Amino acid sequence: MKNKRTLLMSFLMLVLIHASSYSQQKTITGTVLDSSSLPMIGVNIVIKGTNSGTATDFDGNYSILVSEGQTLVYSYLGYETKERLIGSSTTYNLTMKASSTDLDEVIVVGYGSQKKGDITSSVASMKTDLLDQRPVAAVDQAMVGQMAGVRVVQTSGVPGQGFNVQVRGAGSISASNQPLYVIDGFPIDQQTQSTSGGYGSGNPLDNISPNDIESIQVLKDAAAAAIYGSRASNGVVLITTKKGKSGAPVINFNTYVGVNKTVKKLDVLSSEEWIERASEAIDYNWVNSVTDGSRNANQTSAEREAILGSFNRNFIKDDRWAMPGHPGLEFVDWQDELFRTGLVKNYQISARGGTDNIKYYVGADHLNKEGVAIGLGYKRYSARANVEVSPNDKLTFGVNLAPSYSIASNPGVEGKDQQLHLAVSATPVNEDGVDYNTGDNTVYTWGASRPSPVRYVQNTTGDTKLFRTLATMFGKYEVIPGLEVKSSLNFDNSDSSYKFFTPGFTDRNRTASARHRTYRRQSFVNENTVTYNNTFDDKHDLNLLAGGSYSTYKFDEQRIQSAGGFATDYITTLNAANGINQGGTYTSETKRVLMSYFGRAQYSYDDRYLLTASIRRDGSSNFGKDTKWGTFPSASLGWKINNEEFMKTQNVFRDLKLRASWGVAGNNGVGDYASIATMGISNYSLGGSSMPGQVPSNSANADLSWETAETYDIGLDVGVLNNRIYASLDYYVKTNSDLLLNVPVPTSSGFGSAVTNIGEVQNKGWELELTTRNFTGDFNWTTNINLSSNQNEVKKLGPDNSPIYGGSFDIQHNVLQVGLPMYTLFLVQRDGILSQEDIDNGYPTLGNQSAGDHKYVDFDGNGSIGPEDRQLSGDPNPDLLWSVNNTFKYKGFDLSVLVQGQQGGLIYSTFGRAINRTSMGFVENTVGRARDRWRSAESPGAGVEGKVNGSFGRIKNTDWLYSSDYWRIRNITLGYDLGAILKSKSIKGLRVYVTMENWFGGDKYSGGFNPEAVNSSGDDYGGFPLSRSIISGLNFTF
Amino acid sequence: MKNIFITAILSIWFVSCSTDELDQSPISDLGANGFYSNTEEFEIAINGAYSTLRFFPDTQFHLQEVRSDNMYAITETGVRPFEPVNNLDNSIATNTYLSDVWDTNFEGILRVNTILESLNDNVVSDQATRERMEGEAKFLRAFFYFDLVKTFGKVPLIDQVYTPAQTLEIGRSDVSEIYNLIVSDLNAAISLLPPSFSGNQLGKATSWAAKAMLGKVYLTKSGPTYGIEGPGLNSGEYNLAIDLFDDVINNGPFDYEDDYATIFDYDNENNSEIIFDIQYNSGAEVGADYPSITVPDAYLRANGAGFTNGEDNKRVSEDLINSYDLLDVRDDVTIIDGYTDENNIFNDVTFYGKYIDLNFKGRDRFDWGLNYPVIRYTDVQLMRAEAILMSNTGRQTDVDTPVNFIRTRAGLVGNLANVDIDGLLAEKRLEFAGENTRWADLVRTGKVVQVMNAWITNDDVSGKIATMKEDFVIYPVPSNQITVKEGLYQQNEGYN
């Protein structure tokens, strides 16, 4: 009751004040110019303390009704804000200066914000002013190449798929290496990328429209991140969405439309080349099927069949191969058939504005992206309303609401035995073209048995529909000046439903099948903070924070799967299924609770010495019963050298700041209930029916807890030549210990591995962010360079530091070993091709190899090739990540070019192995290097690919090891501001642009599509290529 | 106003905050803590222990049958994991079938040990039930260990629940110690288990199964050592084996089936020959894939039970095919001699189809419903004959009679007399082809090196198989176990 009355009274008072301000008004006019005396269009002019304002027109002119004694505030993005006190004059002309540094920019840090110049830890800030003017589909895509030390890896080209974001290398072996995302103060439930590359249970950035983003900051070191405690060891990404601003409403309409296509098509044998290879293989088989020399390659099919007494495709060729026009056969380029040019469209409209009492930002967005392969696509509909209400100047309420809906279509193109893999390896010759082995068409006698991947994707549904609502309600109250209490309730609800249906006629067993999966992910977070902010004696600046937080995370999942086909291909829902697969039909639920207390003190003396210290205590239901609570402290120091007396006389350094920090953060990626022993279902048949069975499924570990990451960071910020050159350099050492390691244990324990806090990994590296303003006049040219280098080393492992071997298929091919980078490759070395001389001299072979087969290095010298010949063969981690962004502006034109790449990493391709394996026979198609294979001692080819008829085994060797170096022009945008031409009162800005994303680039990866792909236990097994697009767009402001 | 706001915040905080919430238990899985508390839960746990057996036929086929002279499992293209087994390759420590045997048996041993440790009269009060459960658990533990000993020789002795950390300190025990546990477990099972089960317990191990099993254990243990630490200890316990087999034959409820083919009929399960089998049922996620693994995928596809990228052709050896008399009905039951594929091309290949009946297709190739015979009556008869011959006990009638019975049942004419060990092995080979006993039969009787090398000389036309040596009687320890902790286990001789 009392509350209500206060509210009402303050409202009435505000109205009175507002009304009284309309006395002694006059109209003033003026012109706003930039430093090169060109008129500035669309400069925002607001009467300080009111919601009244205007903007300059196309000639930079403005007029506004004001009273004497009021102050006008002139602001324009990228320029220093200016104020003018209105006196008796009626003309106020003004020249605005481009802001030379971003140091006064206030950036968001955990539970608060800070002037960039006062930051003592390592925080990367992303320029987002052009984000809504670039056609990026997702927030993570926008982050590629933007911040030093933040590696955004596009592991998949499937639209809608989340990226892998690594801040300062990977420090965790088994737990997640993904950062914590905090959207407008709301920490989003973390998700781990699965070994198959996807985020099957949702990704924090799902459905978030990049157009709504105001700014992105990444807290890189523990001193910055430790305030987020047990979730912060992989860094924290703070995302701030657009908020309302006082002033006249600004309405933005952005749209773009364009096309995209695959960045890469893999070089495989053509149909003719496949026939040539198959013929060689079959003739070889035939001639060598007896040892008496009675069979020769010139014998016809009929002769061979007569000798054999029956048909055998390994000995008898298809006679049509050699006939002119190959009657009855069709040649298919499966990749050409599968890939397509897709259409991309985006529309976004937003309005922002406000008064002193209410500020709003509302936006709606629609993206429709057709993928670069048939059947792939992504559609998103999203809306956002951020509204703040301040009934008086002490109290503010606010609501951020962001509902969104997306449909990601993927009929199964990525990964092992998925359709892209099949399109690469499908036999390029058959009798039915792209209708191969579908419906009544059968397998080609010399062909692979999988049905047409093209018909498969055309007829298969694989849609994930995601409805997500992010909601935050908050209230803050200034108790006394400088003391503010704030409370927020945050809710994130994702409802996902996945429907998969493939009809019988394109299925390899002519059996339709369907799977449905739905999940609901819910996070509830309540955060309560008290902050105190004050300056004493003009020199002591103090900022204190204390708070508590309570979070619950719930995940409910339902799955249902068909069995035994469908009654008809025309009904795609499971009521028409012939049966239900019991193993694939279940529901499950998990719940997690996190409780936290935290505090921070920031102190600055005379704007010269800066000190920050923070602490957080986290209790998690996922930790073992003996280790429920963890403590995460941090401290950092800054010294603004340029503010010292002795620096006042120099003018070389406009800015010079030294930073040093230390902190401890955690990684709580313990699986739900991992510390508790659980039972699993394992049934047995007795008496003719299935009887329920339960078996132990893991071993309990009451001490299971967070991983600890301790980071030391030292940094230097330098601005010279009046900040025309600004550099920020960091060196860090980050040690992750108590790793949550799934340590292999003797299986005599009944388990293959046990999750234990053991082991240590260190990441050391440096980061450089360099900004140079090469030209600042009429022609404006700015260059941003980001460089980072990270070295990774395993320091400790499980008991006895025994190496841990990993990698799927055949023998293991990577190793975690003390003193080496994580996942160092462990492979047999390939050494050209065996000659007859080698064989005669008893050169060690793999099984029964003969001349023309692949030659390997007998590392252990035991006279034969085997797993024991594996050697350390480099590591996947790139040595250098780089990006260069050049921005040019001239008159109304703007051009930006972002080039990005990496150097010094390796990729081991299980996909390359699958499509070009040794002794693979002739049926499946293989990669282009098989053209220059060994055919005979006289025709040895390029010395890489051996003879077609190997009959030795596969061993993991350097054949399938590739450099992951690449460079890519991520983005070229050329824009032109039509505002200067279109002279209209109602239009404040109109920019048209053309963009090419990923259009140019190069890599050395001939064993797959994407050198950054990860989708199979850390390797690439058929990763989908990135798309390149050319797009034209329009930004309209009115 | 101020107070209200602060109070509101604090109350939200305190209402929502109770540290009890940090103790969450699984919603969708049973916590092991608190399980094993009543009779029903123990029944479920014992079913879980039996379910370990479901993997058994596959590894028996790939490691016992493929390795023997019954099969010539090489392919024209590609290299599949069964090929190095067939080829007597010495670098197969990474072979997936070996880790299957090692891992799955120890998984079963953990399941059994967990049951045995928690079983007492507080949780299962009925004495008969409790004793039966103990008997089943011990039978299964012996089963798992017997498979391990036959495959690897020395293995770690795990007779109670150990934590993963503790097992890092447990090396491989001598084969004799493993046998001590097997024998004592089976003796316990003999005294604790009932002679038969019915209803929805049909298929569980009976006291007869335990007796037959123990007989086989003594028979194996009495076999030659080959100078390695393998399953044979030359222990001279043939008399103990004979006593047990006598008991099963004379007092047990088992008998020959009149017709060889009906032993493996889908609609004649739990027949009079079956002493112990592994039970499967189609359509209920407890189906079998062992019938499919012996046949090429194209055969199944042509018959509507296929799965692309399924099994390659695994050929039966010429030597075995040629051993069958024209009159013999058993090769027709056991071996499929060529098939027409989906493109109407006849493929002239031979492979085992003993457990396939296309009238009883399950949902897919993993869903056959046929029980897998582990020990059948004929086997007990022939093992008794083997024990008699190996120990020169002199009961030649008990050797000749079963041999002549199976010959007659197979349609052969003319009785044999004074069958010796080679004759017995030859007859058993024809009777049990495809039942994965051949390798162990040769090993037990000391014939394996000689028989295999003779066969390789004759049958290995492509020269792919290495020379058989004593070391290959057992297999190498899986390499991922060797690398868990340097020095914990030594690799078996002859393998790298």
HADDOCK unambig.tbl for C-alpha pairs under 7 A between the chains (distance, minus, plus):
assign (segid A and resid 2 and name CA) (segid B and resid 1 and name CA) 6.97 0.50 0.50
assign (segid A and resid 3 and name CA) (segid B and resid 1 and name CA) 5.55 0.50 0.50
assign (segid A and resid 442 and name CA) (segid B and resid 343 and name CA) 6.77 0.50 0.50
assign (segid A and resid 449 and name CA) (segid B and resid 308 and name CA) 6.75 0.50 0.50
assign (segid A and resid 479 and name CA) (segid B and resid 2 and name CA) 6.47 0.50 0.50
assign (segid A and resid 487 and name CA) (segid B and resid 9 and name CA) 6.51 0.50 0.50
assign (segid A and resid 508 and name CA) (segid B and resid 308 and name CA) 6.73 0.50 0.50
assign (segid A and resid 509 and name CA) (segid B and resid 306 and name CA) 6.83 0.50 0.50
assign (segid A and resid 509 and name CA) (segid B and resid 307 and name CA) 6.58 0.50 0.50
assign (segid A and resid 550 and name CA) (segid B and resid 17 and name CA) 6.92 0.50 0.50
assign (segid A and resid 564 and name CA) (segid B and resid 363 and name CA) 5.49 0.50 0.50
assign (segid A and resid 582 and name CA) (segid B and resid 285 and name CA) 6.74 0.50 0.50
assign (segid A and resid 583 and name CA) (segid B and resid 285 and name CA) 6.88 0.50 0.50
assign (segid A and resid 588 and name CA) (segid B and resid 28 and name CA) 5.28 0.50 0.50
assign (segid A and resid 589 and name CA) (segid B and resid 27 and name CA) 5.85 0.50 0.50
assign (segid A and resid 589 and name CA) (segid B and resid 28 and name CA) 5.83 0.50 0.50
assign (segid A and resid 590 and name CA) (segid B and resid 26 and name CA) 6.75 0.50 0.50
assign (segid A and resid 590 and name CA) (segid B and resid 27 and name CA) 6.02 0.50 0.50
assign (segid A and resid 593 and name CA) (segid B and resid 21 and name CA) 6.63 0.50 0.50
assign (segid A and resid 593 and name CA) (segid B and resid 22 and name CA) 5.93 0.50 0.50
assign (segid A and resid 620 and name CA) (segid B and resid 22 and name CA) 5.80 0.50 0.50
assign (segid A and resid 621 and name CA) (segid B and resid 22 and name CA) 4.05 0.50 0.50
assign (segid A and resid 621 and name CA) (segid B and resid 23 and name CA) 5.48 0.50 0.50
assign (segid A and resid 621 and name CA) (segid B and resid 24 and name CA) 5.86 0.50 0.50
assign (segid A and resid 673 and name CA) (segid B and resid 25 and name CA) 6.79 0.50 0.50
assign (segid A and resid 673 and name CA) (segid B and resid 26 and name CA) 6.13 0.50 0.50
assign (segid A and resid 677 and name CA) (segid B and resid 31 and name CA) 5.93 0.50 0.50
assign (segid A and resid 677 and name CA) (segid B and resid 32 and name CA) 5.21 0.50 0.50
assign (segid A and resid 677 and name CA) (segid B and resid 33 and name CA) 6.79 0.50 0.50
assign (segid A and resid 678 and name CA) (segid B and resid 29 and name CA) 6.35 0.50 0.50
assign (segid A and resid 678 and name CA) (segid B and resid 30 and name CA) 5.63 0.50 0.50
assign (segid A and resid 678 and name CA) (segid B and resid 31 and name CA) 4.27 0.50 0.50
assign (segid A and resid 678 and name CA) (segid B and resid 32 and name CA) 4.69 0.50 0.50
assign (segid A and resid 679 and name CA) (segid B and resid 29 and name CA) 6.33 0.50 0.50
assign (segid A and resid 679 and name CA) (segid B and resid 30 and name CA) 5.27 0.50 0.50
assign (segid A and resid 679 and name CA) (segid B and resid 31 and name CA) 6.03 0.50 0.50
assign (segid A and resid 679 and name CA) (segid B and resid 32 and name CA) 5.56 0.50 0.50
assign (segid A and resid 680 and name CA) (segid B and resid 29 and name CA) 6.88 0.50 0.50
assign (segid A and resid 682 and name CA) (segid B and resid 48 and name CA) 5.33 0.50 0.50
assign (segid A and resid 682 and name CA) (segid B and resid 51 and name CA) 6.26 0.50 0.50
assign (segid A and resid 683 and name CA) (segid B and resid 47 and name CA) 6.53 0.50 0.50
assign (segid A and resid 683 and name CA) (segid B and resid 48 and name CA) 5.97 0.50 0.50
assign (segid A and resid 683 and name CA) (segid B and resid 51 and name CA) 5.96 0.50 0.50
assign (segid A and resid 683 and name CA) (segid B and resid 286 and name CA) 6.84 0.50 0.50
assign (segid A and resid 684 and name CA) (segid B and resid 47 and name CA) 5.84 0.50 0.50
assign (segid A and resid 684 and name CA) (segid B and resid 48 and name CA) 6.81 0.50 0.50
assign (segid A and resid 684 and name CA) (segid B and resid 50 and name CA) 6.55 0.50 0.50
assign (segid A and resid 684 and name CA) (segid B and resid 51 and name CA) 4.80 0.50 0.50
assign (segid A and resid 684 and name CA) (segid B and resid 286 and name CA) 6.14 0.50 0.50
assign (segid A and resid 685 and name CA) (segid B and resid 279 and name CA) 5.47 0.50 0.50
assign (segid A and resid 685 and name CA) (segid B and resid 280 and name CA) 5.33 0.50 0.50
assign (segid A and resid 685 and name CA) (segid B and resid 281 and name CA) 6.03 0.50 0.50
assign (segid A and resid 685 and name CA) (segid B and resid 286 and name CA) 6.06 0.50 0.50
assign (segid A and resid 686 and name CA) (segid B and resid 200 and name CA) 5.62 0.50 0.50
assign (segid A and resid 686 and name CA) (segid B and resid 201 and name CA) 5.74 0.50 0.50
assign (segid A and resid 686 and name CA) (segid B and resid 202 and name CA) 5.74 0.50 0.50
assign (segid A and resid 686 and name CA) (segid B and resid 203 and name CA) 5.63 0.50 0.50
assign (segid A and resid 686 and name CA) (segid B and resid 279 and name CA) 6.36 0.50 0.50
assign (segid A and resid 687 and name CA) (segid B and resid 199 and name CA) 5.73 0.50 0.50
assign (segid A and resid 687 and name CA) (segid B and resid 200 and name CA) 4.28 0.50 0.50
assign (segid A and resid 687 and name CA) (segid B and resid 201 and name CA) 5.70 0.50 0.50
assign (segid A and resid 687 and name CA) (segid B and resid 202 and name CA) 4.47 0.50 0.50
assign (segid A and resid 687 and name CA) (segid B and resid 203 and name CA) 6.23 0.50 0.50
assign (segid A and resid 688 and name CA) (segid B and resid 281 and name CA) 6.24 0.50 0.50
assign (segid A and resid 689 and name CA) (segid B and resid 281 and name CA) 6.47 0.50 0.50
assign (segid A and resid 690 and name CA) (segid B and resid 284 and name CA) 6.34 0.50 0.50
assign (segid A and resid 690 and name CA) (segid B and resid 286 and name CA) 6.49 0.50 0.50
assign (segid A and resid 691 and name CA) (segid B and resid 47 and name CA) 6.87 0.50 0.50
assign (segid A and resid 692 and name CA) (segid B and resid 44 and name CA) 5.78 0.50 0.50
assign (segid A and resid 692 and name CA) (segid B and resid 47 and name CA) 6.65 0.50 0.50
assign (segid A and resid 693 and name CA) (segid B and resid 44 and name CA) 4.54 0.50 0.50
assign (segid A and resid 693 and name CA) (segid B and resid 45 and name CA) 5.70 0.50 0.50
assign (segid A and resid 693 and name CA) (segid B and resid 47 and name CA) 4.67 0.50 0.50
assign (segid A and resid 693 and name CA) (segid B and resid 48 and name CA) 4.02 0.50 0.50
assign (segid A and resid 694 and name CA) (segid B and resid 44 and name CA) 5.74 0.50 0.50
assign (segid A and resid 694 and name CA) (segid B and resid 45 and name CA) 5.12 0.50 0.50
assign (segid A and resid 694 and name CA) (segid B and resid 48 and name CA) 4.90 0.50 0.50
assign (segid A and resid 695 and name CA) (segid B and resid 45 and name CA) 6.12 0.50 0.50
assign (segid A and resid 695 and name CA) (segid B and resid 48 and name CA) 5.36 0.50 0.50
assign (segid A and resid 695 and name CA) (segid B and resid 111 and name CA) 6.28 0.50 0.50
assign (segid A and resid 696 and name CA) (segid B and resid 32 and name CA) 6.83 0.50 0.50
assign (segid A and resid 696 and name CA) (segid B and resid 111 and name CA) 6.77 0.50 0.50
assign (segid A and resid 744 and name CA) (segid B and resid 484 and name CA) 6.21 0.50 0.50
assign (segid A and resid 745 and name CA) (segid B and resid 164 and name CA) 5.87 0.50 0.50
assign (segid A and resid 745 and name CA) (segid B and resid 484 and name CA) 6.17 0.50 0.50
assign (segid A and resid 746 and name CA) (segid B and resid 164 and name CA) 6.95 0.50 0.50
assign (segid A and resid 746 and name CA) (segid B and resid 167 and name CA) 6.31 0.50 0.50
assign (segid A and resid 746 and name CA) (segid B and resid 168 and name CA) 6.36 0.50 0.50
assign (segid A and resid 746 and name CA) (segid B and resid 481 and name CA) 6.02 0.50 0.50
assign (segid A and resid 746 and name CA) (segid B and resid 484 and name CA) 6.33 0.50 0.50
assign (segid A and resid 747 and name CA) (segid B and resid 103 and name CA) 5.59 0.50 0.50
assign (segid A and resid 747 and name CA) (segid B and resid 106 and name CA) 6.52 0.50 0.50
assign (segid A and resid 748 and name CA) (segid B and resid 106 and name CA) 5.15 0.50 0.50
assign (segid A and resid 748 and name CA) (segid B and resid 156 and name CA) 6.86 0.50 0.50
assign (segid A and resid 748 and name CA) (segid B and resid 167 and name CA) 6.68 0.50 0.50
assign (segid A and resid 749 and name CA) (segid B and resid 106 and name CA) 6.92 0.50 0.50
assign (segid A and resid 749 and name CA) (segid B and resid 110 and name CA) 6.82 0.50 0.50
assign (segid A and resid 749 and name CA) (segid B and resid 162 and name CA) 6.23 0.50 0.50
assign (segid A and resid 749 and name CA) (segid B and resid 163 and name CA) 6.46 0.50 0.50
assign (segid A and resid 749 and name CA) (segid B and resid 164 and name CA) 5.31 0.50 0.50
assign (segid A and resid 749 and name CA) (segid B and resid 167 and name CA) 5.88 0.50 0.50
assign (segid A and resid 750 and name CA) (segid B and resid 106 and name CA) 5.14 0.50 0.50
assign (segid A and resid 750 and name CA) (segid B and resid 107 and name CA) 4.06 0.50 0.50
assign (segid A and resid 750 and name CA) (segid B and resid 110 and name CA) 5.24 0.50 0.50
assign (segid A and resid 751 and name CA) (segid B and resid 107 and name CA) 6.75 0.50 0.50
assign (segid A and resid 802 and name CA) (segid B and resid 484 and name CA) 6.68 0.50 0.50
assign (segid A and resid 802 and name CA) (segid B and resid 485 and name CA) 5.99 0.50 0.50
assign (segid A and resid 811 and name CA) (segid B and resid 94 and name CA) 6.42 0.50 0.50
assign (segid A and resid 866 and name CA) (segid B and resid 91 and name CA) 6.76 0.50 0.50
assign (segid A and resid 919 and name CA) (segid B and resid 77 and name CA) 6.35 0.50 0.50
assign (segid A and resid 919 and name CA) (segid B and resid 78 and name CA) 5.30 0.50 0.50
assign (segid A and resid 920 and name CA) (segid B and resid 77 and name CA) 6.51 0.50 0.50
assign (segid A and resid 920 and name CA) (segid B and resid 78 and name CA) 5.41 0.50 0.50
assign (segid A and resid 921 and name CA) (segid B and resid 77 and name CA) 5.41 0.50 0.50
assign (segid A and resid 921 and name CA) (segid B and resid 78 and name CA) 6.65 0.50 0.50
assign (segid A and resid 951 and name CA) (segid B and resid 77 and name CA) 6.49 0.50 0.50
assign (segid A and resid 951 and name CA) (segid B and resid 78 and name CA) 6.69 0.50 0.50
assign (segid A and resid 952 and name CA) (segid B and resid 79 and name CA) 6.98 0.50 0.50
assign (segid A and resid 953 and name CA) (segid B and resid 79 and name CA) 5.38 0.50 0.50
